[in-house]
Amino acid sequence: MKKLHRRPSRFKGMTIGLDLHKSLTQYSVLNEAGDEVDADRIASRPEALSKLLDTLTKDVPSVQVTLEASGCFLWAYDLLADRLGREHVHVAAPSRVRVIADSMEKNDANDAWWLAYLLWEGRLPGAFVAEGDLRELRIASRELRSVVDERSDLKRRLKSHLAQLGLCFSASDWASTPGRSRIAKRVERVEQTHGVRGESVARLWGRIQRMDAEVDHWRSRVDALSSSFSEIKALQCQLPGVGPQTAAVIWSELGDPRRYQSAKSYAKATGLTPGYRESGGRVSRGKITRLGSAHVRWALTRAVLSCTRCTRDPAGRAVRAWLERAQKRKAKKAAIVAAARKLAEAIWRLFALGEAFDLTRAFGPPPADAAA
């Protein structure tokens, strides 16, 4: 746990902590002195929460509310923000509220009290909540990633079946119209001559074609929503390996990098930084923390992996050359994570300081043939 940059100020008013679940919500109310004055359960329904707010906030000049960023919190957040104002609604990052997760006496009443108390003390670790078009972009980009992953799994299963029959296809066959026509003809012959395996191959091929339509739909939605964010275009233009989908994921998941104090703090929000422990003069660095959005980690590592396939882009070739050098002293996955962390820090400098991506500073000069 880090030292506080500044002394927290205690809230002058009523503080409400909500432990939100699908069916029930536990609440705890603290007064200005930090004493609990009310606690109970209500149904997790908009009308029940509105009624609670009417009761608790009557004749109270100043109120703040906190809840965890759980799997079903958005409806409550929107309702609270409309009623109280966004500046009075605080969302806690569950992975950083260790006093709740590691408690030996964990129950809903204690969880709600701790949320309220941490907010009253000014020590609540906050979570970023996307709103408006940014939330729409986040939903669309997550759906796109989901359907692409599902289609990739279907392709792997299809290729496995065909490999059992001595049939294989190159990556270009899957990406081109003539190549897909050849695959369709092979699938039709296999269906007619190989019994159950042929039936399985045909059904997998049909599902892949349906998933193609899903991928095209969500890709067009992501492109349409991304057009309203000039920052996404800047990410594509400045950073190697970052395409439309990965740029949309990065921006929608973490929002404006200028919210963070430094490049290191932005990189920590991605969960790509190693854990750090120092005690008794001994320093140890563990595995990456994996805190923050897993979608951002996926996008940044995918950008690095795309650079490993670059043959013309000088920036991409420089990243690939750096990875080859790094893999001589560390594992391949560790080198990819390190490169992804460098990209994350470059994103913060791009928007917070207005610095263009410095390829030489991050990964060294590009290979001589690429520079030429």
N, C-alpha and C positions, 0 to 999 in steps of 0.2 A: 504494500500500500504506500502510495506516494505522500509526501508532505503536502499540506494545503498551500496553494499559492497565496491565498488571502484568508483572513479570518471570516468565517461564515457569519451571517447576520440572521438572528432568529426572527421568525415571522410575527408581525404584530396583528393578530387576528385569529380566526378559526382555521384549523387544519384538519382535513378529512382524508383518511387513508382507506382505499378500497381494495380488497382482495377479491378479484373478479373470477368467477367460474361460469361454466355454461348454464347451470341451473340456479345457483345461489351466489350472492355477493355479501361478504362480511365487511362491515365498515367500522371504523374507529374515529372518534372525534376528539381532538385536543383543543383546549382553550389557549389563550394567549400565553399562559404560564407553562404550557406543556403538559398539563394534567388531563387525563382522559375523562371526559364528561359524558360520553355516550358511546355505546357499542351494541350492535345487533346485526341481524341478517335480514336481507330482503331478497326477493326474486330477481334474477338477472333479466329484467325486462325494462324497456324504455320508460313505460308508465310508472313502474315502481321506483326507478331512479329519479324520475322527475318529481314524484311525490316526496321522496326523501329530501331532495334539494329544496323544495318549497318549505318543508318543515324546519330544516336546519339553518337555512340562510335567511329566514324571516327576521328582520330587524338586526341583522348582522352586517356591518359595513364592509368588512374585508374577509374573504374566504379564499382558500387555496385547496386544491384537491390533487391527490396522486393515485396512480394505479400502475400496475406492472404491464409491460408490453407482452402480454400473453397471446395465445392463439385466437382469442375472441374479444379483444379490447377495443377495436376500432369504433364500434357503434357507441360504446360508452364515452370514448374520447370525443367523438363528434358532438354528442349530446351535451357533454360538459363544456366543451369549447363554445358552443352556441349559447349556453345559459350563462356562463361565468366569464367568457373571454379566454383566448388561448394563452395569454400571459399568466393566468391563474390555474392552468391545468398542466400537471407535470407527469411525465411518463418515465418510469424507472426501468433500467436495463436489468432483467432478471439475473443474468450471469455475473453482474457486478454487485449485486446485493447479497454478499456472502453471509451476512448476519442472519438472513432468512434461510438460505439454502443449507447452511451448515448447522442450523440450530438443533439442539438435542431435544427441545420441546416444541416441535413444529406443529402448529395448528392454524386455522384460519384467523382466529382472534389475534394471535401473536403476530402473524404476518401483516394484518391490517394495521396493528399498532406500530410495528417497526417502520412500515412505509410512511405513516403519518409522522412519526418521531423524526426520521431522517430528513423529511421535508421541512419540518418545523426547525430543525437544527441547521438547515441549509447545506446538508451533506448528501443529498440524494443524487446518486449517479444517473444522469438522464439518458434517455434513448431518443433517437431521431425518428420523427413521425412524418412520413410523406403526406402531402395534402394536395388537393386540386389535380391539375394535370400531371404533376409528378407522381401522385399515387396511381393515376391511370396508367402512366408509363411503366411504373413498377409492376403492376398486375400483368400488363401485356408482355413485358420482357420475361417475367417468370413463366407465364404460359408458353411463350415461345421456346424457352429453354426446356420446359417439360416435354413438349411434343417433339422437339428435335431429339432429346434423349430417348424417348420412346421409339421413335423411328429408327434411331441408330441401333437400339437393342433388337428390333425386328430384322434389320439388315444383317446383324451378326448371326442371328438364328438361321436366316435364309442361307447365308454363305456357308454356315456349318453343315447344313443339309446337302448343299451342292458339293461341298468338298468331300463328303462321304461317297459321292458318285463320281469323283474325279473331275469335277467341273469347277472352274474358278474364273473370276473376272477381275479386271484391274479397276483402280479407283476412277479412271476416266470413263469406264463403261457406265458406272453409276451416275456420273455427272453429266453425260451427254445424251441427247435424244437418240442417236443411232445406237449407242451402247445399251440404253435401256430397252430398245426394241429387240436387240439380240438376247438380252436377259429374258424378256417376255416370251420369246420363241423357245428358249431352253426350258423355261418353266412349264410351258404348255406340253412339250415333249415328255418332260419328267412326270407330269401329272398323268399322262396317258399310259406310261410304262412302268411306274414304280410304286403302285399300290398306295399304302398308307403314307409312305414318305412323299410320294407325289401329291397326295391330297394335302399334306401339311405344307409343302412348298407352295402350292397354289393359293392356299388360304393366307399364308404369310405374305405372298406377293400382293394379294388383294388388300390386305391391311396396310402395307407399305404405300400403296397408291392412295388410299384414303388419308393416310397421315401426311402425304405430300400436300394435299389440299389444306389440311390443318396448318401445316408449317407455312404455306404461302399466305394464309389468312392472317396469322399472328405476326408474320414478318411485315406484312403491309401495314398492320395496325401500329407496330413499333415504329416503322418509318414515318407514318403520319404523325404520331404523337411526338417523335423526336424532332420534327421540323420546327416546333415552337421553342426549342432550346438551342440557342447558338453555341452554348458551351459543349454540347455533344459533338457538334461539327468541329469545334476546336480540338477536342480529344482525338478525333479521327485524323485530323491533319497533323497534329504535333507528335503523337506517340506512335512508335513502331508496333505493328501487330494489332492495333486497336481498330476494329471495324465497327459498323453501325450497331450490331447487337451488343457487343461487349461495352461500347461507349454508353449505350442506353442503360445497361445494367449498372455500371459504375456510378453514373450520375443519379439514377433513380434510387439506388440503395443507400448511398451516403450523402446525397445532397451537395450543397455548396461547400467545397473544401475550406473556404474562408471561415467557416465556423470553428475550425481547429486552430490552435495556437502555433503549431509548427509542423514541419514535414514529418517529424518523428511521431507526433501525436496522431496525424492523419494515417500514417502507416500502421500504427497500433490499432486504429479503428477497423482495419481490414483483418486483423488477427494473423498477419504474416510475420510479426516480430517474435523473436525467441523470448521465452521466459527468462527472468534475471533474478538471481538470488545472491546476496552477499551476507556473510555472517562469520565473525571471528577472523576476518581478514581473508577469507576464502570466497572466491567468486565463481559461480557456476551459471551456465546458460543452458537452459533446457530446450525442449521442442517448442515450436511456435504455439502461441497462446490459443489460436483459433477463436478468439473473441470477435464479436462483430458479425457481419453478414457473410455467410458461406457463399452467397451468390457473387459477392465482390471478389472473394478469393478465386472462385472459378473463373471469373472474367479476366482477372489479371494473369493468372497462370495460363489461360487459353491464349492470351495475347503473346506471352513469351513462347509458347509452343508453336504458334503460327510463325514466329520469327525463325524458328529452327528449319522451316521449310522455304525460307526466302532465298531466291537465287539472283534477284536483280536489285531490290531495294537496298541502298547502302546502309540505312539505319537497321533494317532487319538483319543484314549480314553482320553488322557490328555486334548485335546482340548474340547472334549465333556463335561468333568467334569468341565472345566473352564467356559464353556457356561452355564452350570446348575447353577453354583455359581453366575455368572454375572446376570442371569435372575431374581435373587431374589431382585436385586436393580435397574434394568433397564429393558426396554422393550426387547422383544426377538429380534426384528430387530436391535435395537441399539447394543445388545450384539454381534450379527453376524457381524455387521460392525466393531465393535471394534476388534474382532478376525481377520477379514480380514486385518485391518490396521496393526496388529502385524505381520502378514505374509509378508506384503509389506515391513516393516522395516527389517525383517529377510532376505529378498531377497537382499536388499542393502548391509547388513553386509556380506552376503555370498560371494558376488563378489567384493565389494570394499575393505573389510578388510580380506577376506579369512577365515572368521569365519564359522564353521559348525553351523547348526541350534541348538540353545540352548533351548531345550524344557522347562526346569525348569525355565529359565529366562523369557520366554515369557508367559507360561501358568501354571507354577507350576509343581510339580511332578505328574507323572501319578498315577492313582488309585493303591492301594496296590495289588489288584488281577492282574492288568495288568502288573505291574512291576515284579511280581513273574513269 
